[in-house]
Amino acid sequence: MGYRTRVSPEGPDGGIDILAHRDELGFEPPIVKVQVKSGEGTVGDPIVSALYGKVTAAEFGLLITLGSFSSQARSFARAKSNLRLIDGPELVDLILQHYENFDSRYKGLLPLKRVYVPQPLEEDESG
C-alpha cells in the first residue's frame, strides 16, 4: 500500500508494534502507529484508548485484530479522525485486495493462487 515499516523488537514495546511511513527515513508524515492483536477475542475500549494515547495530532493510529472490536471500542474510534480499527474479516479482505502488490517474501509466507470459478448466469424472469 506504499508504506515502509519498522517492526518493534520482541518485548515491551509500549503498545506500538509497527511504525509505518512513506519515506525512507520515517520522518515525513503520515506516520502510522500500529498495534496488532493476534487473538480471536474481542478488543475493548481500554486497548483502543491506550493506543490513541500514544498518537499525536499529526500521526495516525491503527489497531488490527484477528478477532473483533466491542461496540464501545468502535464508538470511540469513530469519534477520532486519525484512528482506524481493522478486524479479522476486514484484514482478510485487505490481504486479498492487495496481495498482487505484496513483496515476494510475504507471498512466500502466505502463498495464494487466484482461481476463477464460473458464476451461473441469472435467468431472465420474463422467459
DRENTORKOL-3810 file (N, C-alpha, C; in nm, 4 decimals):
REM DRENTORKOL-3810
@n.u->0.0820; n.v->-0.1196; n.w->0.0000; ca.u->0.0000; ca.v->0.0000; ca.w->0.0000; c.u->0.0860; c.v->0.1255; c.w->0.0000
@n.u->0.2164; n.v->0.1083; n.w->-0.0282; ca.u->0.3046; ca.v->0.2234; ca.w->-0.0405; c.u->0.3744; c.v->0.2667; c.w->0.0862
@n.u->0.3647; n.v->0.1898; n.w->0.1926; ca.u->0.4290; ca.v->0.2259; ca.w->0.3192; c.u->0.5515; c.v->0.1401; c.w->0.3438
@n.u->0.6487; n.v->0.1979; n.w->0.4112; ca.u->0.7637; ca.v->0.1248; ca.w->0.4639; c.u->0.7341; c.v->0.1029; c.w->0.6114
@n.u->0.7821; n.v->-0.0056; n.w->0.6655; ca.u->0.7502; ca.v->-0.0371; ca.w->0.8049; c.u->0.8750; c.v->-0.0698; c.w->0.8856
@n.u->0.8655; n.v->-0.0399; n.w->1.0125; ca.u->0.9658; ca.v->-0.0812; ca.w->1.1103; c.u->0.8909; c.v->-0.1556; c.w->1.2192
@n.u->0.9286; n.v->-0.2808; n.w->1.2407; ca.u->0.8633; ca.v->-0.3642; ca.w->1.3408; c.u->0.9386; c.v->-0.3505; c.w->1.4718
@n.u->0.8638; n.v->-0.3323; n.w->1.5817; ca.u->0.9252; ca.v->-0.3213; ca.w->1.7139; c.u->0.9884; c.v->-0.4541; c.w->1.7518
@n.u->1.1014; n.v->-0.4501; n.w->1.8227; ca.u->1.1627; ca.v->-0.5758; ca.w->1.8668; c.u->1.0735; c.v->-0.6455; c.w->1.9693
@n.u->1.0958; n.v->-0.7754; n.w->1.9879; ca.u->1.0207; ca.v->-0.8519; ca.w->2.0875; c.u->1.0386; c.v->-0.7885; c.w->2.2245
@n.u->0.9388; n.v->-0.8049; n.w->2.3099; ca.u->0.9449; ca.v->-0.7499; ca.w->2.4441; c.u->0.8546; c.v->-0.6291; c.w->2.4568
@n.u->0.8676; n.v->-0.5561; n.w->2.5680; ca.u->0.7809; ca.v->-0.4404; ca.w->2.5896; c.u->0.8010; c.v->-0.3354; c.w->2.4799
@n.u->0.6922; n.v->-0.3021; n.w->2.4123; ca.u->0.7016; ca.v->-0.2075; ca.w->2.3015; c.u->0.6195; c.v->-0.0820; c.w->2.3264
@n.u->0.5620; n.v->-0.0703; n.w->2.4448; ca.u->0.4823; ca.v->0.0472; ca.w->2.4744; c.u->0.3509; c.v->0.0497; c.w->2.3973
@n.u->0.3085; n.v->-0.0652; n.w->2.3455; ca.u->0.1812; ca.v->-0.0719; ca.w->2.2748; c.u->0.1903; c.v->-0.0462; c.w->2.1259
@n.u->0.3080; n.v->-0.0134; n.w->2.0757; ca.u->0.3252; ca.v->0.0100; ca.w->1.9324; c.u->0.4057; c.v->-0.1061; c.w->1.8753
@n.u->0.3458; n.v->-0.1807; n.w->1.7835; ca.u->0.4124; ca.v->-0.2968; ca.w->1.7243; c.u->0.4830; c.v->-0.2622; c.w->1.5931
@n.u->0.4271; n.v->-0.1675; n.w->1.5196; ca.u->0.4803; ca.v->-0.1315; ca.w->1.3884; c.u->0.4700; c.v->0.0194; c.w->1.3696
@n.u->0.5749; n.v->0.0786; n.w->1.3140; ca.u->0.5697; ca.v->0.2176; ca.w->1.2686; c.u->0.5700; c.v->0.2133; c.w->1.1162
@n.u->0.4730; n.v->0.2781; n.w->1.0549; ca.u->0.4633; ca.v->0.2799; ca.w->0.9091; c.u->0.4771; c.v->0.4238; c.w->0.8602
@n.u->0.5489; n.v->0.4403; n.w->0.7482; ca.u->0.5746; ca.v->0.5737; ca.w->0.6931; c.u->0.6010; c.v->0.5601; c.w->0.5446
@n.u->0.5924; n.v->0.6692; n.w->0.4726; ca.u->0.6090; ca.v->0.6647; ca.w->0.3264; c.u->0.7533; c.v->0.6890; c.w->0.2821
@n.u->0.8323; n.v->0.7637; n.w->0.3582; ca.u->0.9687; ca.v->0.7966; ca.w->0.3152; c.u->1.0699; c.v->0.6968; c.w->0.3722
@n.u->1.1902; n.v->0.6981; n.w->0.3150; ca.u->1.2972; ca.v->0.6051; ca.w->0.3546; c.u->1.3334; c.v->0.6147; c.w->0.5023
@n.u->1.3404; n.v->0.7364; n.w->0.5552; ca.u->1.3887; ca.v->0.7566; ca.w->0.6916; c.u->1.2794; c.v->0.7507; c.w->0.7973
@n.u->1.1560; n.v->0.7668; n.w->0.7565; ca.u->1.0464; ca.v->0.7599; ca.w->0.8526; c.u->1.0157; c.v->0.8900; c.w->0.9225
@n.u->1.0523; n.v->1.0027; n.w->0.8600; ca.u->1.0278; ca.v->1.1322; ca.w->0.9224; c.u->0.9073; c.v->1.2062; c.w->0.8655
@n.u->0.8808; n.v->1.1844; n.w->0.7382; ca.u->0.7751; ca.v->1.2610; ca.w->0.6726; c.u->0.6378; c.v->1.2022; c.w->0.7043
@n.u->0.5418; n.v->1.2891; n.w->0.7327; ca.u->0.4061; ca.v->1.2395; ca.w->0.7557; c.u->0.3479; c.v->1.1829; c.w->0.6267
@n.u->0.2564; n.v->1.0934; n.w->0.6344; ca.u->0.1931; ca.v->1.0463; ca.w->0.7572; c.u->0.2741; c.v->0.9371; c.w->0.8263
@n.u->0.2740; n.v->0.9415; n.w->0.9570; ca.u->0.3328; ca.v->0.8369; ca.w->1.0398; c.u->0.2151; c.v->0.7591; c.w->1.0987
@n.u->0.2180; n.v->0.6280; n.w->1.0829; ca.u->0.1102; ca.v->0.5438; ca.w->1.1341; c.u->0.1675; c.v->0.4541; c.w->1.2427
@n.u->0.1086; n.v->0.4611; n.w->1.3619; ca.u->0.1470; ca.v->0.3743; ca.w->1.4725; c.u->0.0462; c.v->0.2603; c.w->1.4778
@n.u->0.0987; n.v->0.1376; n.w->1.4650; ca.u->0.0126; ca.v->0.0197; ca.w->1.4520; c.u->0.0290; c.v->-0.0704; c.w->1.5733
@n.u->-0.0840; n.v->-0.1155; n.w->1.6245; ca.u->-0.0835; ca.v->-0.2179; ca.w->1.7282; c.u->-0.1588; c.v->-0.3379; c.w->1.6728
@n.u->-0.1028; n.v->-0.4577; n.w->1.6947; ca.u->-0.1610; ca.v->-0.5801; ca.w->1.6404; c.u->-0.1980; c.v->-0.6730; c.w->1.7552
@n.u->-0.3200; n.v->-0.7252; n.w->1.7492; ca.u->-0.3673; ca.v->-0.8231; ca.w->1.8473; c.u->-0.3959; c.v->-0.9525; c.w->1.7717
@n.u->-0.3234; n.v->-1.0590; n.w->1.8066; ca.u->-0.3356; ca.v->-1.1833; ca.w->1.7310; c.u->-0.4451; c.v->-1.2758; c.w->1.7832
@n.u->-0.5035; n.v->-1.2453; n.w->1.8970; ca.u->-0.6096; ca.v->-1.3307; ca.w->1.9497; c.u->-0.7390; c.v->-1.3143; c.w->1.8729
@n.u->-0.8274; n.v->-1.4125; n.w->1.8890; ca.u->-0.9545; ca.v->-1.4082; ca.w->1.8195; c.u->-1.0662; c.v->-1.3509; c.w->1.9054
@n.u->-1.0333; n.v->-1.3013; n.w->2.0235; ca.u->-1.1349; ca.v->-1.2462; ca.w->2.1126; c.u->-1.1758; c.v->-1.1058; c.w->2.0720
@n.u->-1.2490; n.v->-1.0418; n.w->2.1596; ca.u->-1.2979; ca.v->-0.9064; ca.w->2.1359; c.u->-1.2044; c.v->-0.8062; c.w->2.2022
@n.u->-1.1611; n.v->-0.7068; n.w->2.1252; ca.u->-1.0761; ca.v->-0.5995; ca.w->2.1767; c.u->-1.1680; c.v->-0.4882; c.w->2.2258
@n.u->-1.1463; n.v->-0.4457; n.w->2.3497; ca.u->-1.2322; ca.v->-0.3455; ca.w->2.4105; c.u->-1.1755; c.v->-0.2053; c.w->2.4049
@n.u->-1.2561; n.v->-0.1134; n.w->2.4542; ca.u->-1.2208; ca.v->0.0283; ca.w->2.4554; c.u->-1.0904; c.v->0.0601; c.w->2.5293
@n.u->-1.0565; n.v->-0.0061; n.w->2.6402; ca.u->-0.9308; ca.v->0.0293; ca.w->2.7085; c.u->-0.8071; c.v->0.0148; c.w->2.6195
@n.u->-0.8026; n.v->-0.0896; n.w->2.5377; ca.u->-0.6870; ca.v->-0.1108; ca.w->2.4493; c.u->-0.6849; c.v->-0.0059; c.w->2.3392
@n.u->-0.8011; n.v->0.0239; n.w->2.2816; ca.u->-0.8102; ca.v->0.1246; ca.w->2.1763; c.u->-0.7728; c.v->0.2622; c.w->2.2319
@n.u->-0.8228; n.v->0.2957; n.w->2.3494; ca.u->-0.7916; ca.v->0.4242; ca.w->2.4131; c.u->-0.6429; c.v->0.4358; c.w->2.4449
@n.u->-0.5832; n.v->0.3248; n.w->2.4907; ca.u->-0.4404; ca.v->0.3264; ca.w->2.5232; c.u->-0.3569; c.v->0.3530; c.w->2.3981
@n.u->-0.3919; n.v->0.2903; n.w->2.2869; ca.u->-0.3197; ca.v->0.3176; ca.w->2.1619; c.u->-0.3367; c.v->0.4639; c.w->2.1234
@n.u->-0.4582; n.v->0.5134; n.w->2.1303; ca.u->-0.4834; ca.v->0.6523; ca.w->2.0899; c.u->-0.4040; c.v->0.7503; c.w->2.1772
@n.u->-0.3786; n.v->0.7152; n.w->2.3005; ca.u->-0.2991; ca.v->0.7992; ca.w->2.3899; c.u->-0.1540; c.v->0.8122; c.w->2.3465
@n.u->-0.1088; n.v->0.7238; n.w->2.2600; ca.u->0.0300; ca.v->0.7273; ca.w->2.2107; c.u->0.0407; c.v->0.7916; c.w->2.0724
@n.u->-0.0709; n.v->0.8408; n.w->2.0201; ca.u->-0.0760; ca.v->0.9003; ca.w->1.8865; c.u->-0.0904; c.v->1.0518; c.w->1.8999
@n.u->0.0015; n.v->1.1263; n.w->1.8372; ca.u->-0.0092; ca.v->1.2720; ca.w->1.8390; c.u->-0.1093; c.v->1.3182; c.w->1.7333
@n.u->-0.1419; n.v->1.4457; n.w->1.7354; ca.u->-0.2387; ca.v->1.5006; ca.w->1.6397; c.u->-0.1908; c.v->1.4865; c.w->1.4956
@n.u->-0.0588; n.v->1.4819; n.w->1.4732; ca.u->-0.0035; ca.v->1.4717; ca.w->1.3376; c.u->0.0170; c.v->1.3271; c.w->1.2936
@n.u->-0.0161; n.v->1.2317; n.w->1.3792; ca.u->0.0038; ca.v->1.0901; ca.w->1.3489; c.u->-0.1306; c.v->1.0188; c.w->1.3351
@n.u->-0.1223; n.v->0.8926; n.w->1.2966; ca.u->-0.2417; ca.v->0.8100; ca.w->1.2836; c.u->-0.2222; c.v->0.6828; c.w->1.3646
@n.u->-0.3303; n.v->0.6330; n.w->1.4219; ca.u->-0.3285; ca.v->0.5086; ca.w->1.4959; c.u->-0.4079; c.v->0.4034; c.w->1.4211
@n.u->-0.3561; n.v->0.2815; n.w->1.4199; ca.u->-0.4223; ca.v->0.1711; ca.w->1.3530; c.u->-0.4143; c.v->0.0494; c.w->1.4443
@n.u->-0.5296; n.v->-0.0070; n.w->1.4789; ca.u->-0.5328; ca.v->-0.1261; ca.w->1.5613; c.u->-0.5925; c.v->-0.2391; c.w->1.4780
@n.u->-0.5170; n.v->-0.3479; n.w->1.4668; ca.u->-0.5577; ca.v->-0.4621; ca.w->1.3857; c.u->-0.5732; c.v->-0.5830; c.w->1.4768
@n.u->-0.6837; n.v->-0.6540; n.w->1.4605; ca.u->-0.7052; ca.v->-0.7763; ca.w->1.5374; c.u->-0.7601; c.v->-0.8857; c.w->1.4470
@n.u->-0.7271; n.v->-1.0096; n.w->1.4797; ca.u->-0.7872; ca.v->-1.1229; ca.w->1.4094; c.u->-0.9302; c.v->-1.1444; c.w->1.4578
@n.u->-0.9606; n.v->-1.0906; n.w->1.5744; ca.u->-1.0931; ca.v->-1.1044; ca.w->1.6329; c.u->-1.1853; c.v->-0.9905; c.w->1.5929
@n.u->-1.2496; n.v->-0.9318; n.w->1.6933; ca.u->-1.3458; ca.v->-0.8246; ca.w->1.6688; c.u->-1.3243; c.v->-0.7136; c.w->1.7705
@n.u->-1.4026; n.v->-0.6077; n.w->1.7571; ca.u->-1.3971; ca.v->-0.4942; ca.w->1.8486; c.u->-1.5310; c.v->-0.4794; c.w->1.9183
@n.u->-1.5266; n.v->-0.4376; n.w->2.0440; ca.u->-1.6510; ca.v->-0.4127; ca.w->2.1165; c.u->-1.7198; c.v->-0.2898; c.w->2.0581
@n.u->-1.8470; n.v->-0.2754; n.w->2.0847; ca.u->-1.9206; ca.v->-0.1591; ca.w->2.0341; c.u->-1.8640; c.v->-0.0303; c.w->2.0942
@n.u->-1.8180; n.v->-0.0340; n.w->2.2190; ca.u->-1.7577; ca.v->0.0848; ca.w->2.2815; c.u->-1.6274; c.v->0.1222; c.w->2.2112
@n.u->-1.5470; n.v->0.0219; n.w->2.1740; ca.u->-1.4213; ca.v->0.0481; ca.w->2.1037; c.u->-1.4494; c.v->0.1100; c.w->1.9670
@n.u->-1.5470; n.v->0.0568; n.w->1.8963; ca.u->-1.5832; ca.v->0.1123; ca.w->1.7650; c.u->-1.6366; c.v->0.2541; c.w->1.7775
@n.u->-1.7149; n.v->0.2777; n.w->1.8784; ca.u->-1.7709; ca.v->0.4104; ca.w->1.9023; c.u->-1.6591; c.v->0.5118; c.w->1.9310
@n.u->-1.5639; n.v->0.4713; n.w->2.0133; ca.u->-1.4504; ca.v->0.5580; ca.w->2.0451; c.u->-1.3731; c.v->0.5922; c.w->1.9172
@n.u->-1.3458; n.v->0.4913; n.w->1.8346; ca.u->-1.2673; ca.v->0.5115; ca.w->1.7133; c.u->-1.3409; c.v->0.5987; c.w->1.6115
@n.u->-1.4722; n.v->0.5834; n.w->1.6010; ca.u->-1.5496; ca.v->0.6651; ca.w->1.5064; c.u->-1.5379; c.v->0.8136; c.w->1.5378
@n.u->-1.5167; n.v->0.8462; n.w->1.6640; ca.u->-1.5075; ca.v->0.9863; ca.w->1.7052; c.u->-1.3687; c.v->1.0457; c.w->1.6811
@n.u->-1.2731; n.v->0.9648; n.w->1.6362; ca.u->-1.1346; ca.v->1.0101; ca.w->1.6146; c.u->-1.1003; c.v->0.9993; c.w->1.4669
@n.u->-1.0692; n.v->1.1105; n.w->1.4040; ca.u->-1.0409; ca.v->1.1098; ca.w->1.2596; c.u->-0.9063; c.v->1.0462; c.w->1.2262
@n.u->-0.8185; n.v->1.0312; n.w->1.3236; ca.u->-0.6865; ca.v->0.9739; ca.w->1.2971; c.u->-0.6680; c.v->0.8370; c.w->1.3633
@n.u->-0.7783; n.v->0.7653; n.w->1.3817; ca.u->-0.7739; ca.v->0.6324; ca.w->1.4416; c.u->-0.8592; c.v->0.5378; c.w->1.3578
@n.u->-0.8042; n.v->0.4209; n.w->1.3288; ca.u->-0.8745; ca.v->0.3242; ca.w->1.2443; c.u->-0.8629; c.v->0.1865; c.w->1.3062
@n.u->-0.9719; n.v->0.1109; n.w->1.3024; ca.u->-0.9750; ca.v->-0.0263; ca.w->1.3523; c.u->-0.9978; c.v->-0.1217; c.w->1.2355
@n.u->-0.9222; n.v->-0.2319; n.w->1.2336; ca.u->-0.9399; ca.v->-0.3348; ca.w->1.1312; c.u->-0.9567; c.v->-0.4689; c.w->1.2023
@n.u->-1.0717; n.v->-0.5327; n.w->1.1796; ca.u->-1.0970; ca.v->-0.6625; ca.w->1.2423; c.u->-1.0572; c.v->-0.7758; c.w->1.1472
@n.u->-1.0738; n.v->-0.8993; n.w->1.1926; ca.u->-1.0309; ca.v->-1.0154; ca.w->1.1157; c.u->-1.0865; c.v->-1.0222; c.w->0.9742
@n.u->-1.2188; n.v->-1.0136; n.w->0.9565; ca.u->-1.2726; ca.v->-1.0210; ca.w->0.8198; c.u->-1.2224; c.v->-0.9082; c.w->0.7284
@n.u->-1.2100; n.v->-0.7876; n.w->0.7834; ca.u->-1.1597; ca.v->-0.6769; ca.w->0.7010; c.u->-1.0127; c.v->-0.6978; c.w->0.6655
@n.u->-0.9350; n.v->-0.7549; n.w->0.7583; ca.u->-0.7943; ca.v->-0.7845; ca.w->0.7305; c.u->-0.7824; c.v->-0.8842; c.w->0.6152
@n.u->-0.8646; n.v->-0.9879; n.w->0.6169; ca.u->-0.8625; ca.v->-1.0861; ca.w->0.5087; c.u->-0.8976; c.v->-1.0183; c.w->0.3765
@n.u->-0.9991; n.v->-0.9325; n.w->0.3768; ca.u->-1.0372; ca.v->-0.8592; ca.w->0.2554; c.u->-0.9215; c.v->-0.7745; c.w->0.2028
@n.u->-0.8507; n.v->-0.7049; n.w->0.2930; ca.u->-0.7375; ca.v->-0.6210; ca.w->0.2520; c.u->-0.6239; c.v->-0.7051; c.w->0.1938
@n.u->-0.5985; n.v->-0.8193; n.w->0.2553; ca.u->-0.4933; ca.v->-0.9085; ca.w->0.2032; c.u->-0.5280; c.v->-0.9526; c.w->0.0622
@n.u->-0.6507; n.v->-0.9956; n.w->0.0416; ca.u->-0.6913; ca.v->-1.0414; ca.w->-0.0909; c.u->-0.6901; c.v->-0.9272; c.w->-0.1926
@n.u->-0.7294; n.v->-0.8099; n.w->-0.1502; ca.u->-0.7343; ca.v->-0.6943; ca.w->-0.2400; c.u->-0.5953; c.v->-0.6495; c.w->-0.2838
@n.u->-0.4970; n.v->-0.6575; n.w->-0.1953; ca.u->-0.3631; ca.v->-0.6038; ca.w->-0.2231; c.u->-0.2563; c.v->-0.7115; c.w->-0.2427
@n.u->-0.2948; n.v->-0.8378; n.w->-0.2448; ca.u->-0.1983; ca.v->-0.9480; ca.w->-0.2490; c.u->-0.1014; c.v->-0.9380; c.w->-0.3664
@n.u->-0.1490; n.v->-0.8999; n.w->-0.4833; ca.u->-0.0630; ca.v->-0.8922; ca.w->-0.6016; c.u->0.0516; c.v->-0.7928; c.w->-0.5830
@n.u->0.0359; n.v->-0.6947; n.w->-0.4952; ca.u->0.1396; ca.v->-0.5935; ca.w->-0.4712; c.u->0.2329; c.v->-0.6304; c.w->-0.3555
@n.u->0.2101; n.v->-0.7435; n.w->-0.2903; ca.u->0.2947; ca.v->-0.7853; ca.w->-0.1785; c.u->0.4377; c.v->-0.8084; c.w->-0.2267
@n.u->0.5328; n.v->-0.7820; n.w->-0.1397; ca.u->0.6715; ca.v->-0.8186; ca.w->-0.1622; c.u->0.6778; c.v->-0.9717; c.w->-0.1698
@n.u->0.7682; n.v->-1.0250; n.w->-0.2496; ca.u->0.7755; ca.v->-1.1701; ca.w->-0.2699; c.u->0.8014; c.v->-1.2466; c.w->-0.1405
@n.u->0.8712; n.v->-1.1861; n.w->-0.0452; ca.u->0.8969; ca.v->-1.2587; ca.w->0.0805; c.u->0.7669; c.v->-1.2807; c.w->0.1582
@n.u->0.6705; n.v->-1.1876; n.w->0.1476; ca.u->0.5421; ca.v->-1.2059; ca.w->0.2154; c.u->0.4526; c.v->-1.3015; c.w->0.1378
@n.u->0.4646; n.v->-1.3013; n.w->0.0060; ca.u->0.3917; ca.v->-1.4002; ca.w->-0.0728; c.u->0.4430; c.v->-1.5402; c.w->-0.0397
@n.u->0.5719; n.v->-1.5514; n.w->-0.0068; ca.u->0.6285; ca.v->-1.6799; ca.w->0.0332; c.u->0.5733; c.v->-1.7270; c.w->0.1668
@n.u->0.5436; n.v->-1.6330; n.w->0.2565; ca.u->0.4861; ca.v->-1.6693; ca.w->0.3858; c.u->0.3390; c.v->-1.7058; c.w->0.3738
@n.u->0.2726; n.v->-1.6449; n.w->0.2760; ca.u->0.1302; ca.v->-1.6675; ca.w->0.2557; c.u->0.1057; c.v->-1.6934; c.w->0.1069
@n.u->0.1428; n.v->-1.8127; n.w->0.0606; ca.u->0.1293; ca.v->-1.8407; ca.w->-0.0830; c.u->-0.0176; c.v->-1.8600; c.w->-0.1225
@n.u->-0.0669; n.v->-1.7729; n.w->-0.2061; ca.u->-0.2048; ca.v->-1.7800; ca.w->-0.2550; c.u->-0.2039; c.v->-1.7875; c.w->-0.4070
@n.u->-0.3040; n.v->-1.8510; n.w->-0.4617; ca.u->-0.3182; ca.v->-1.8590; ca.w->-0.6060; c.u->-0.4609; c.v->-1.8190; c.w->-0.6411
@n.u->-0.4741; n.v->-1.7272; n.w->-0.7358; ca.u->-0.6056; ca.v->-1.6818; ca.w->-0.7789; c.u->-0.6685; c.v->-1.7903; c.w->-0.8653
@n.u->-0.7916; n.v->-1.8243; n.w->-0.8331; ca.u->-0.8661; ca.v->-1.9244; ca.w->-0.9077; c.u->-0.9989; c.v->-1.8613; c.w->-0.9488
@n.u->-1.0330; n.v->-1.8762; n.w->-1.0751; ca.u->-1.1587; ca.v->-1.8223; ca.w->-1.1248; c.u->-1.2625; c.v->-1.9333; c.w->-1.1299
@n.u->-1.3794; n.v->-1.9071; n.w->-1.0747; ca.u->-1.4886; ca.v->-2.0025; ca.w->-1.0730; c.u->-1.6046; c.v->-1.9391; c.w->-1.1491
@n.u->-1.6598; n.v->-2.0109; n.w->-1.2472; ca.u->-1.7706; ca.v->-1.9520; ca.w->-1.3225; c.u->-1.8914; c.v->-1.9269; c.w->-1.2329
@n.u->-1.9518; n.v->-1.8140; n.w->-1.2540; ca.u->-2.0714; ca.v->-1.7789; ca.w->-1.1791; c.u->-2.1914; c.v->-1.8068; c.w->-1.2683
@n.u->-2.2917; n.v->-1.8776; n.w->-1.2171; ca.u->-2.4089; ca.v->-1.9066; ca.w->-1.3003; c.u->-2.4775; c.v->-1.7763; c.w->-1.3435
@n.u->-2.5224; n.v->-1.7749; n.w->-1.4686; ca.u->-2.5962; ca.v->-1.6598; ca.w->-1.5184; c.u->-2.7346; c.v->-1.6604; c.w->-1.4582
@n.u->-2.7837; n.v->-1.5410; n.w->-1.4268; ca.u->-2.9192; ca.v->-1.5307; ca.w->-1.3720; c.u->-3.0179; c.v->-1.5497; c.w->-1.4860
@n.u->-3.1221; n.v->-1.6270; n.w->-1.4596; ca.u->-3.2231; ca.v->-1.6495; ca.w->-1.5624; c.u->-3.3073; c.v->-1.5251; c.w->-1.5809
@n.u->-3.3443; n.v->-1.5015; n.w->-1.7028; ca.u->-3.4313; ca.v->-1.3902; ca.w->-1.7358; c.u->-3.5698; c.v->-1.4201; c.w->-1.6800
@n.u->-3.6228; n.v->-1.3298; n.w->-1.5979; ca.u->-3.7513; ca.v->-1.3539; ca.w->-1.5327; c.u->-3.8683; c.v->-1.3552; c.w->-1.6315
@n.u->-3.8492; n.v->-1.2980; n.w->-1.7508; ca.u->-3.9600; ca.v->-1.2929; ca.w->-1.8468; c.u->-3.9732; c.v->-1.4232; c.w->-1.9258
@n.u->-3.8724; n.v->-1.5104; n.w->-1.9226; ca.u->-3.8771; ca.v->-1.6262; ca.w->-2.0089; c.u->-3.8831; c.v->-1.7531; c.w->-1.9394
END
